[in-house]
Amino acid sequence: MRRAFARRRPARRFGAAALAGVALIVGAVAIGDARAVEPPFGECRAGWWSSNRDLDDRDGIAKADCLIQWRGDAGEHLRFGLSGRLGSRHTGAATDADAELREAFAEFDRGRWTLRAGRQIVAWGRADKINPTDSFSTRDYTLLASDDDEQRRGSDALSLRLDLGGSTSLTGVVADYAPHRLPEGPLPKPLRRDDPPQRLDRGLRLDRVGERFDWSLSWFDGYDRMPRYRLAALSPRPALAVGYERAQVAGADFATAAGRWSFRGEAAYVRKEARGDALRAVLGLDTDLGDTANLNLQWVYAARADYRDPATLPASFRPLASALNTLNREFRPREQSLTLRLTQRLRNERLKLEWAGAFSLDDGSGMLRPRLTYQVDDRFKVVVGADRAYGRDDTVFGSRRDNDLAFAELGFVF
């Protein structure tokens, strides 16, 4: 074991006790000055999806849910935030009514210090949607939502930000571990699941917002949000296990603009406790095309020091090794891809057309994600779209073809 990784110690977990304390404090202060608190806001939707996102055969799904948020000032130096989702998830793990508290935090500031406690979404990184430095953020990749930002889930955490002056700040975070929720499909049996880590994750971020150039440096010491599948036994028959890897991540990002063009970049060097190191990077540009259109293009790169090609293994082990690589979303030692998003707004911006895609530069696979949003009035909107992957089963995007779908939703904004 590397010296950089200390022995695991029992950890105090924030959990329900911290959330209950936050709710009581916020509720008491808000009731004391209810006139200063704005009402909740959000969106309720009902629609039809042709499939779920759990890599299985379920189709023809009627779905309804509400995403509710509440923000307010509960005093001169105290603020609060609450958000949650109530509805149906319709995955292989949950097919009935489902509710999730995404955020429940109180924030207190005094001078140059700002403390936030409770369930919160800690989002790091400046690239568009793909963020190698975003080590704290947890996502539900099985959620049926047209907007990927809704996949984010909160973690029980404490964050402390110090304003250093000159638009520079230093933020420290300690948080309970929560893994991504991934599409698994019909996993082979038996499957052993390790207990979640008890150690608190921790990190630091130095952030600078300038007139022409923004940047940050970050450090994370904790557990990878992406669960790791591995071979647990070979006899009397192969058995798999899923666990959680200790990781240290050093990251950096930047953003700058010149006229109608903006440029963003992000990179993270990852040290794993039990495996080789990895490097992940994103470099992108964004520009307006006239007054109503926008183009976003990104290059995405990943390199792994410990990748083993199944073709180099004995023939009897190749199917199992390929299956593990697919579950872990690893298909070669170095992977490159492009993401593209073209957006056009029409009819006084009531109609939004979006064509998005991701394309592997290594194996010819890809994914297309067209969207159409029509704002009927200030309250109602209609969203239709589709996800379509192509490529062989052993490719980055071809392995996700079982999640191909189309959908239509009616939303009510309040």
ChimeraX attribute file (.defattr): number of C-alpha atoms within 10 A of each C-alpha:
attribute: neighborCount
match mode: 1-to-1
recipient: residues
	/A:1	8
	/A:2	8
	/A:3	7
	/A:4	10
	/A:5	14
	/A:6	8
	/A:7	8
	/A:8	10
	/A:9	9
	/A:10	10
	/A:11	11
	/A:12	10
	/A:13	16
	/A:14	19
	/A:15	15
	/A:16	12
	/A:17	11
	/A:18	18
	/A:19	19
	/A:20	13
	/A:21	15
	/A:22	21
	/A:23	18
	/A:24	11
	/A:25	14
	/A:26	25
	/A:27	14
	/A:28	13
	/A:29	16
	/A:30	20
	/A:31	12
	/A:32	12
	/A:33	12
	/A:34	15
	/A:35	10
	/A:36	13
	/A:37	17
	/A:38	11
	/A:39	12
	/A:40	13
	/A:41	13
	/A:42	15
	/A:43	16
	/A:44	19
	/A:45	20
	/A:46	16
	/A:47	17
	/A:48	17
	/A:49	20
	/A:50	16
	/A:51	23
	/A:52	25
	/A:53	24
	/A:54	24
	/A:55	21
	/A:56	16
	/A:57	13
	/A:58	16
	/A:59	13
	/A:60	13
	/A:61	15
	/A:62	16
	/A:63	16
	/A:64	18
	/A:65	21
	/A:66	19
	/A:67	19
	/A:68	18
	/A:69	18
	/A:70	17
	/A:71	17
	/A:72	19
	/A:73	20
	/A:74	25
	/A:75	16
	/A:76	9
	/A:77	12
	/A:78	19
	/A:79	20
	/A:80	27
	/A:81	21
	/A:82	21
	/A:83	21
	/A:84	18
	/A:85	19
	/A:86	16
	/A:87	18
	/A:88	19
	/A:89	23
	/A:90	23
	/A:91	21
	/A:92	18
	/A:93	12
	/A:94	10
	/A:95	10
	/A:96	10
	/A:97	12
	/A:98	13
	/A:99	14
	/A:100	13
	/A:101	16
	/A:102	22
	/A:103	22
	/A:104	27
	/A:105	26
	/A:106	25
	/A:107	21
	/A:108	17
	/A:109	16
	/A:110	10
	/A:111	8
	/A:112	11
	/A:113	15
	/A:114	17
	/A:115	17
	/A:116	21
	/A:117	22
	/A:118	30
	/A:119	29
	/A:120	25
	/A:121	19
	/A:122	19
	/A:123	15
	/A:124	20
	/A:125	25
	/A:126	23
	/A:127	23
	/A:128	18
	/A:129	9
	/A:130	15
	/A:131	22
	/A:132	27
	/A:133	28
	/A:134	20
	/A:135	28
	/A:136	28
	/A:137	21
	/A:138	23
	/A:139	21
	/A:140	16
	/A:141	17
	/A:142	22
	/A:143	22
	/A:144	22
	/A:145	16
	/A:146	18
	/A:147	9
	/A:148	13
	/A:149	10
	/A:150	16
	/A:151	18
	/A:152	18
	/A:153	23
	/A:154	23
	/A:155	26
	/A:156	25
	/A:157	27
	/A:158	21
	/A:159	20
	/A:160	18
	/A:161	19
	/A:162	17
	/A:163	15
	/A:164	14
	/A:165	9
	/A:166	9
	/A:167	12
	/A:168	16
	/A:169	18
	/A:170	18
	/A:171	18
	/A:172	18
	/A:173	19
	/A:174	21
	/A:175	25
	/A:176	23
	/A:177	24
	/A:178	21
	/A:179	21
	/A:180	18
	/A:181	18
	/A:182	17
	/A:183	21
	/A:184	15
	/A:185	17
	/A:186	11
	/A:187	10
	/A:188	10
	/A:189	11
	/A:190	13
	/A:191	16
	/A:192	15
	/A:193	13
	/A:194	11
	/A:195	9
	/A:196	13
	/A:197	20
	/A:198	14
	/A:199	18
	/A:200	21
	/A:201	22
	/A:202	22
	/A:203	20
	/A:204	19
	/A:205	19
	/A:206	18
	/A:207	22
	/A:208	18
	/A:209	15
	/A:210	13
	/A:211	8
	/A:212	9
	/A:213	13
	/A:214	18
	/A:215	20
	/A:216	21
	/A:217	20
	/A:218	23
	/A:219	19
	/A:220	24
	/A:221	20
	/A:222	23
	/A:223	27
	/A:224	24
	/A:225	21
	/A:226	19
	/A:227	20
	/A:228	15
	/A:229	20
	/A:230	18
	/A:231	15
	/A:232	14
	/A:233	12
	/A:234	9
	/A:235	7
	/A:236	6
	/A:237	8
	/A:238	14
	/A:239	16
	/A:240	19
	/A:241	16
	/A:242	17
	/A:243	16
	/A:244	19
	/A:245	18
	/A:246	18
	/A:247	21
	/A:248	24
	/A:249	25
	/A:250	19
	/A:251	25
	/A:252	23
	/A:253	25
	/A:254	21
	/A:255	21
	/A:256	16
	/A:257	16
	/A:258	9
	/A:259	7
	/A:260	11
	/A:261	13
	/A:262	15
	/A:263	20
	/A:264	22
	/A:265	23
	/A:266	27
	/A:267	25
	/A:268	25
	/A:269	18
	/A:270	21
	/A:271	18
	/A:272	17
	/A:273	17
	/A:274	11
	/A:275	14
	/A:276	12
	/A:277	17
	/A:278	18
	/A:279	19
	/A:280	20
	/A:281	23
	/A:282	24
	/A:283	19
	/A:284	20
	/A:285	19
	/A:286	20
	/A:287	18
	/A:288	17
	/A:289	13
	/A:290	9
	/A:291	8
	/A:292	13
	/A:293	16
	/A:294	17
	/A:295	18
	/A:296	19
	/A:297	19
	/A:298	22
	/A:299	18
	/A:300	24
	/A:301	18
	/A:302	19
	/A:303	18
	/A:304	18
	/A:305	12
	/A:306	11
	/A:307	15
	/A:308	16
	/A:309	15
	/A:310	19
	/A:311	12
	/A:312	9
	/A:313	12
	/A:314	8
	/A:315	10
	/A:316	8
	/A:317	12
	/A:318	15
	/A:319	13
	/A:320	15
	/A:321	18
	/A:322	19
	/A:323	16
	/A:324	19
	/A:325	21
	/A:326	18
	/A:327	20
	/A:328	14
	/A:329	16
	/A:330	21
	/A:331	20
	/A:332	19
	/A:333	14
	/A:334	16
	/A:335	18
	/A:336	17
	/A:337	20
	/A:338	18
	/A:339	20
	/A:340	17
	/A:341	18
	/A:342	19
	/A:343	19
	/A:344	19
	/A:345	17
	/A:346	12
	/A:347	9
	/A:348	8
	/A:349	13
	/A:350	14
	/A:351	16
	/A:352	19
	/A:353	17
	/A:354	19
	/A:355	16
	/A:356	18
	/A:357	19
	/A:358	21
	/A:359	22
	/A:360	19
	/A:361	15
	/A:362	14
	/A:363	19
	/A:364	15
	/A:365	21
	/A:366	23
	/A:367	21
	/A:368	19
	/A:369	19
	/A:370	18
	/A:371	21
	/A:372	17
	/A:373	20
	/A:374	19
	/A:375	16
	/A:376	13
	/A:377	10
	/A:378	10
	/A:379	11
	/A:380	16
	/A:381	18
	/A:382	18
	/A:383	18
	/A:384	18
	/A:385	19
	/A:386	17
	/A:387	18
	/A:388	19
	/A:389	23
	/A:390	19
	/A:391	18
	/A:392	15
	/A:393	14
	/A:394	18
	/A:395	22
	/A:396	26
	/A:397	22
	/A:398	19
	/A:399	19
	/A:400	23
	/A:401	18
	/A:402	18
	/A:403	22
	/A:404	19
	/A:405	19
	/A:406	19
	/A:407	21
	/A:408	19
	/A:409	21
	/A:410	18
	/A:411	20
	/A:412	16
	/A:413	15
	/A:414	13
